């Protein structure tokens, strides 16, 4: 998946989950931290996350920040 398509999918997932701009920024950091710790997505060889993976991680992230 190209960078622009990957970024658009990320934005679409954030919108789908009803994230605020601040939550979207935090989720971006969360995803980068996951990748830095070795948790890679399965969308391609770059480790991009699939739609389902983004939604799963998004729900996990929102559970943490919306307590």
C-alpha positions in Angstrom: 0.0 0.0 0.0 1.4 3.4 -0.9 2.0 6.1 1.7 -0.9 8.2 0.6 -3.3 5.2 0.6 -2.0 4.1 4.0 -2.5 7.6 5.5 -6.0 7.8 4.0 -6.9 4.4 5.5 -5.6 5.6 8.9 -7.7 8.8 8.7 -10.8 6.8 7.5 -10.4 4.4 10.5 -10.1 7.3 12.9 -13.2 8.9 11.4 -15.0 5.6 11.5 -14.3 5.3 15.3 -15.3 8.9 15.9 -11.9 10.1 17.1 -11.3 13.7 17.9 -8.3 15.4 16.3 -6.4 15.0 19.6 -7.3 11.3 19.8 -6.2 10.9 16.2 -2.8 12.4 17.0 -2.4 10.2 20.0 -3.5 7.2 18.0 -0.8 8.0 15.4 1.8 8.0 18.2 0.4 4.7 19.5 0.6 3.0 16.1 4.2 4.3 15.7 5.1 3.0 19.2 3.6 -0.4 18.3 5.7 -0.6 15.2 8.8 0.5 17.1 8.2 -2.4 19.6 8.0 -4.9 16.8 4.3 -5.2 16.4 3.9 -5.0 12.6 0.7 -5.1 10.5 0.1 -7.7 7.9 -1.0 -5.5 5.0 2.4 -5.6 3.3 6.2 -6.0 3.8 6.4 -2.5 5.3 4.3 -3.6 8.3 1.3 -1.5 7.5 -1.8 -2.5 9.3 -4.9 -3.8 7.6 -8.3 -2.1 8.1 -9.3 -4.7 10.7 -6.0 -4.4 12.5 -6.4 -0.6 12.7 -9.8 -0.9 14.1 -8.7 -3.4 16.7 -5.8 -1.2 17.8 -8.0 1.8 17.6 -10.5 0.3 20.0 -7.7 -0.7 22.4 -6.3 2.8 22.3 -9.7 4.5 22.9 -10.4 2.2 25.8 -7.2 3.5 27.4 -7.8 7.2 26.7 -11.5 7.4 27.3 -11.6 5.9 30.8 
